[in-house]
Amino acid sequence: MGVFMPRRSALALSVAVVLSGTCHAGISFRFTGSINETIAGSTRVNESFDRSDAGGQGQVRFDEFPPDSDISRHFLATSSAGFGYLTGSSHAEFNKDFVGGGNYADGCYSGTFSLVSFDDVVVPGPPGPVFVSINAHISGMHIAGASVNANAQSLVQPSFYFNDGNVGGGYHSVYVSGGSTQITQSGCMVGFTGSNIITSDGFIVQANVPFKVGIGFSTSSSVTCNYDNVSNGVANTDYGGTMTLPVNSPVFNLPPGYSANSAQAGISNNLYTPPCPCDFNHDNQVDDADFIAFVAAYNILDCADPAMTPGCPVDVNYDSFVDDSDFTVFVAAYNNLLCP
């Protein structure tokens, strides 16, 4: 059986709609989320959000865990967009522990999309056309599991844009059906390990002339089953501290003699500086939730330790360790609470 991707066409449509709305000047943000359940072709749950506030976070969820029922459902979609970062997490889960109820399909889905774009990027250097590409760092994980009477899929899909045109991306999918697992990947997500620098396709800009670039990010989780059977399925796509411009490495790949700058994106001499590096969960404040994340990483210490969160986001001075020097920076941000 081929890979089941019931929502990829919908995601592609949402990308087209988003890009058509980002032609105004300046920096722009967009982050959306939706949860949906259909039973025998009829919609039972359908909730969503669509926001454009910098540093905000949106969430929709549905929980059905009746204490005296043999059926439970849980859907969750959370995303955000800010200066140089995007996040997205989705979850779909269905459990039914008895036979009977009707020979029809029960489909559970959650998905997110986020986008940030900047239109003041300049590549200073000798005049003329310059061949460039964009780098980004992505970290997170996704899983899927299902009984033989169900299938589940988790999918992550980053994308890059130049002047609102797509310049690359890819996807990584885990699909489970009939007790077997299939992993598919494409583009910049081939070989994804959970924490990677990914790169766009190459494109041509004019030196010393401002241009627009964007990064986009989608997640989706889905579970389907025949309602007449005992069925259990879960898909979780967790990229809550996820796609950012790279730190301590070039944002753009450029030929010798050229650099890149963007005041909107915080890029100077082709290096990105995060505006609020201690806001680990990207809720625009440094609070107790970030403190808990810091303590967990501090106890592990080494960013190379397999127990560390992929990408080591708590290493705020980027020396590959979470130690007292990071704690000094974190305490100052924690006392200020709100991100600048």
C-alpha positions as CSV (number, residue, x, y, z in Angstrom):
1,M,0.0,0.0,0.0
2,G,1.3,3.5,-0.8
3,V,1.9,6.2,1.8
4,F,-1.4,7.6,3.1
5,M,-1.2,11.4,2.9
6,P,-4.8,12.6,3.1
7,R,-3.9,16.2,3.9
8,R,-0.9,17.1,1.8
9,S,-3.0,18.7,-0.9
10,A,-4.8,20.8,1.7
11,L,-1.4,21.8,3.1
12,A,-0.2,22.8,-0.4
13,L,-3.4,24.9,-0.8
14,S,-2.9,26.6,2.6
15,V,0.7,27.5,1.5
16,A,-0.6,29.2,-1.6
17,V,-3.1,31.2,0.3
18,V,-0.6,32.3,2.9
19,L,1.9,33.5,0.3
20,S,-0.7,35.5,-1.6
21,G,-1.3,37.4,1.6
22,T,2.4,38.3,2.4
23,C,3.1,40.8,-0.4
24,H,3.0,43.9,1.9
25,A,6.3,45.5,2.9
26,G,8.2,44.5,6.0
27,I,8.4,41.4,8.1
28,S,5.3,39.2,8.2
29,F,4.2,36.2,10.2
30,R,1.5,33.6,9.8
31,F,0.7,30.5,11.9
32,T,-2.3,28.3,11.7
33,G,-3.6,25.1,13.3
34,S,-6.6,22.8,12.8
35,I,-8.1,19.6,14.3
36,N,-10.7,17.5,12.5
37,E,-12.6,14.3,12.9
38,T,-14.9,12.7,10.4
39,I,-17.1,9.7,11.0
40,A,-18.7,8.0,8.0
41,G,-18.0,11.1,6.0
42,S,-19.7,13.5,8.4
43,T,-17.7,16.0,10.4
44,R,-17.8,15.6,14.2
45,V,-14.9,17.9,15.2
46,N,-13.7,20.9,13.2
47,E,-11.7,23.7,15.0
48,S,-9.0,26.0,13.8
49,F,-7.0,29.2,14.4
50,D,-5.3,31.6,12.0
51,R,-3.0,34.3,13.4
52,S,-0.3,36.8,12.4
53,D,1.0,38.3,15.6
54,A,4.7,38.1,16.1
55,G,5.8,35.9,19.0
56,G,2.3,34.6,19.7
57,Q,1.2,31.0,20.0
58,G,-2.0,29.4,19.0
59,Q,-3.6,26.1,20.1
60,V,-6.7,24.1,19.5
61,R,-7.4,20.8,21.2
62,F,-10.1,18.2,21.7
63,D,-10.1,15.7,24.5
64,E,-12.6,12.9,25.0
65,F,-11.6,10.5,27.8
66,P,-15.0,9.5,29.4
67,P,-14.3,7.5,32.6
68,D,-17.0,4.8,31.7
69,S,-16.3,4.5,28.0
70,D,-14.2,2.2,25.9
71,I,-13.5,4.9,23.4
72,S,-11.1,7.8,23.7
73,R,-10.0,10.6,21.3
74,H,-7.4,13.3,21.6
75,F,-6.4,15.9,19.0
76,L,-4.0,18.8,19.5
77,A,-2.5,21.5,17.2
78,T,0.0,24.2,18.4
79,S,2.1,26.6,16.4
80,S,3.8,29.9,16.6
81,A,6.0,32.3,14.5
82,G,8.5,34.9,15.6
83,F,11.7,36.7,14.6
84,G,13.7,34.0,13.0
85,Y,11.8,30.9,14.3
86,L,8.8,28.8,13.6
87,T,7.2,26.1,15.7
88,G,4.6,23.4,15.0
89,S,3.3,20.4,16.9
90,S,0.3,18.1,16.1
91,H,-1.1,15.1,17.8
92,A,-3.9,12.7,16.9
93,E,-5.0,9.7,18.9
94,F,-7.9,7.2,18.9
95,N,-8.5,4.2,21.0
96,K,-11.5,1.8,20.8
97,D,-11.5,-1.4,22.9
98,F,-14.5,-3.3,21.6
99,V,-15.9,-4.9,18.4
100,G,-18.9,-3.4,16.7
101,G,-20.5,0.0,16.3
102,G,-20.7,0.3,12.5
103,N,-18.7,-0.6,9.4
104,Y,-17.5,2.9,8.5
105,A,-14.3,5.0,8.7
106,D,-13.3,7.2,11.6
107,G,-10.6,9.7,10.7
108,C,-8.8,11.9,13.1
109,Y,-6.5,14.7,11.9
110,S,-4.5,17.6,13.3
111,G,-2.2,20.0,11.4
112,T,-0.2,23.2,11.6
113,F,1.4,25.7,9.2
114,S,3.7,28.6,10.0
115,L,5.6,31.2,8.0
116,V,7.9,34.1,8.6
117,S,9.2,36.4,5.8
118,F,11.6,39.4,5.5
119,D,11.8,41.8,2.6
120,D,14.9,43.8,3.6
121,V,17.6,41.2,2.9
122,V,20.6,42.6,1.1
123,V,23.7,40.9,-0.2
124,P,26.5,43.6,-0.4
125,G,29.4,43.0,-2.7
126,P,30.4,43.5,-6.3
127,P,27.3,44.5,-8.4
128,G,25.6,41.9,-10.5
129,P,23.8,38.5,-10.1
130,V,24.7,36.3,-7.2
131,F,23.8,32.6,-6.7
132,V,22.7,32.0,-3.1
133,S,20.8,29.5,-1.0
134,I,19.3,29.7,2.6
135,N,20.1,27.6,5.6
136,A,17.9,26.8,8.5
137,H,18.1,24.5,11.6
138,I,15.3,22.1,12.3
139,S,14.9,19.9,15.4
140,G,12.2,17.7,16.8
141,M,10.7,14.2,16.5
142,H,7.6,12.5,15.1
143,I,6.2,9.0,15.7
144,A,3.3,6.9,14.5
145,G,1.8,3.7,15.8
146,A,-1.3,1.7,15.0
147,S,-3.0,-1.6,15.5
148,V,-3.5,-3.9,12.5
149,N,-7.0,-2.5,12.1
150,A,-5.9,1.1,11.9
151,N,-3.3,3.3,10.2
152,A,-1.4,6.4,11.4
153,Q,0.9,9.0,9.9
154,S,3.1,11.8,11.2
155,L,4.6,14.3,8.7
156,V,6.9,17.3,8.9
157,Q,7.4,19.6,5.8
158,P,9.7,22.7,5.8
159,S,9.8,25.0,2.8
160,F,11.8,28.1,1.6
161,Y,10.7,31.1,-0.4
162,F,12.3,33.8,-2.5
163,N,10.1,36.8,-3.5
164,D,7.1,34.5,-2.7
165,G,8.3,31.7,-5.0
166,N,9.1,28.3,-3.7
167,V,12.9,27.6,-3.7
168,G,13.0,24.2,-2.1
169,G,12.0,22.2,0.9
170,G,11.0,18.6,1.6
171,Y,9.2,16.3,3.9
172,H,9.8,13.4,6.3
173,S,6.9,11.0,7.0
174,V,6.3,8.0,9.2
175,Y,3.4,5.9,8.1
176,V,2.0,2.8,9.9
177,S,-0.6,0.5,8.3
178,G,-1.4,-3.2,8.8
179,G,1.3,-3.5,11.4
180,S,4.1,-2.3,9.1
181,T,6.0,1.0,9.1
182,Q,7.1,3.0,6.1
183,I,9.4,6.0,6.2
184,T,9.5,8.4,3.2
185,Q,11.5,11.5,2.7
186,S,12.3,14.1,0.1
187,G,14.4,17.2,-0.7
188,C,16.2,18.8,2.2
189,M,14.7,16.3,4.7
190,V,16.5,13.2,3.2
191,G,18.6,11.8,6.0
192,F,16.9,13.8,8.7
193,T,18.1,12.6,12.1
194,G,16.1,14.8,14.5
195,S,18.4,17.9,14.5
196,N,19.8,19.1,11.2
197,I,20.8,22.1,9.2
198,I,18.7,22.1,6.0
199,T,19.3,24.1,2.8
200,S,17.1,25.5,0.2
201,D,17.6,25.2,-3.6
202,G,19.9,27.8,-5.1
203,F,18.5,31.0,-6.6
204,I,19.8,34.3,-8.1
205,V,19.7,37.7,-6.4
206,Q,21.1,41.0,-7.4
207,A,23.9,42.3,-5.2
208,N,23.1,45.4,-3.2
209,V,19.4,45.2,-4.0
210,P,16.9,44.3,-1.2
211,F,14.9,41.1,-1.7
212,K,12.4,39.0,0.2
213,V,12.9,35.5,1.7
214,G,10.7,33.3,3.8
215,I,10.8,30.0,5.6
216,G,7.7,27.9,6.1
217,F,6.9,24.9,8.2
218,S,4.0,22.3,8.3
219,T,3.2,19.4,10.6
220,S,0.4,16.9,10.4
221,S,-0.7,13.9,12.4
222,S,-3.6,11.6,11.4
223,V,-5.2,8.3,12.5
224,T,-7.9,6.4,10.6
225,C,-9.7,3.1,11.4
226,N,-12.7,1.0,10.7
227,Y,-15.0,1.8,13.5
228,D,-16.4,-1.7,13.6
229,N,-13.1,-3.1,14.9
230,V,-10.9,-2.9,18.0
231,S,-8.6,-0.1,16.9
232,N,-5.8,1.9,18.4
233,G,-3.7,4.5,16.7
234,V,-1.5,7.5,17.6
235,A,0.5,10.0,15.6
236,N,2.6,12.7,17.2
237,T,4.6,15.4,15.4
238,D,6.5,17.4,18.0
239,Y,8.5,20.4,16.7
240,G,7.8,22.8,19.6
241,G,11.3,24.3,19.6
242,T,11.9,23.8,16.0
243,M,12.8,25.6,12.8
244,T,15.1,28.6,13.2
245,L,17.7,30.5,11.2
246,P,21.1,28.9,12.1
247,V,23.2,30.3,14.9
248,N,27.0,30.5,14.8
249,S,27.0,29.4,11.1
250,P,26.1,31.3,7.9
251,V,22.4,32.0,7.1
252,F,23.1,32.2,3.4
253,N,25.5,30.2,1.3
254,L,27.4,32.9,-0.8
255,P,30.3,33.1,-3.1
256,P,33.6,34.8,-1.9
257,G,33.4,38.5,-1.5
258,Y,29.7,38.7,-0.5
259,S,27.9,38.9,2.8
260,A,24.2,39.3,3.9
261,N,22.3,41.6,6.2
262,S,18.7,42.0,7.4
263,A,17.6,44.2,10.2
264,Q,14.2,42.6,10.2
265,A,15.7,39.1,10.6
266,G,18.5,40.0,12.9
267,I,21.1,39.0,10.4
268,S,24.5,40.9,10.3
269,N,27.5,39.8,8.3
270,N,25.5,36.7,7.4
271,L,25.1,35.6,11.0
272,Y,21.8,35.5,12.9
273,T,21.4,36.6,16.5
274,P,18.3,35.3,18.3
275,P,16.3,38.2,20.0
276,C,15.3,36.1,23.0
277,P,17.5,33.0,23.2
278,C,16.2,32.0,26.7
279,D,12.6,31.7,25.6
280,F,12.9,28.0,24.9
281,N,9.2,27.4,24.3
282,H,8.7,30.5,22.2
283,D,5.8,32.0,24.2
284,N,7.5,35.5,24.2
285,Q,8.5,35.3,27.9
286,V,11.1,33.7,30.0
287,D,9.2,32.1,32.8
288,D,8.9,28.9,34.9
289,A,8.3,26.7,31.9
290,D,11.7,27.8,30.4
291,F,13.3,27.3,33.9
292,I,12.1,23.7,33.9
293,A,13.6,23.1,30.5
294,F,16.8,24.7,31.5
295,V,17.2,22.6,34.7
296,A,16.6,19.4,32.8
297,A,19.3,20.3,30.2
298,Y,21.7,21.7,32.9
299,N,21.6,18.3,34.6
300,I,22.6,16.6,31.4
301,L,25.3,19.1,30.6
302,D,26.7,17.8,27.3
303,C,24.8,18.8,24.1
304,A,26.1,15.6,22.5
305,D,24.4,13.4,25.1
306,P,21.6,11.4,23.5
307,A,19.3,12.4,26.4
308,M,19.6,16.1,25.5
309,T,16.8,17.7,23.6
310,P,17.6,17.7,19.8
311,G,19.4,20.8,18.8
312,C,20.3,21.7,22.4
313,P,18.2,24.9,22.4
314,V,19.1,25.6,26.1
315,D,22.8,26.1,25.2
316,V,22.3,29.8,25.0
317,N,26.0,30.7,24.4
318,Y,26.4,27.9,21.8
319,D,29.5,26.3,23.3
320,S,28.0,22.7,23.1
321,F,27.5,22.6,26.9
322,V,24.7,23.7,29.2
323,D,26.6,24.9,32.2
324,D,27.1,27.9,34.6
325,S,27.8,30.3,31.8
326,D,24.4,29.6,30.3
327,F,22.9,29.8,33.7
328,T,24.2,33.4,34.1
329,V,22.6,34.4,30.9
330,F,19.3,32.6,31.7
331,V,19.0,34.2,35.2
332,A,19.2,37.7,33.7
333,A,16.5,36.9,31.1
334,Y,14.3,35.1,33.7
335,N,14.4,38.2,36.0
336,N,13.3,40.4,33.0
337,L,10.5,37.9,32.2
338,L,9.2,39.5,29.0
339,C,11.2,39.1,25.8
340,P,12.5,42.4,24.3
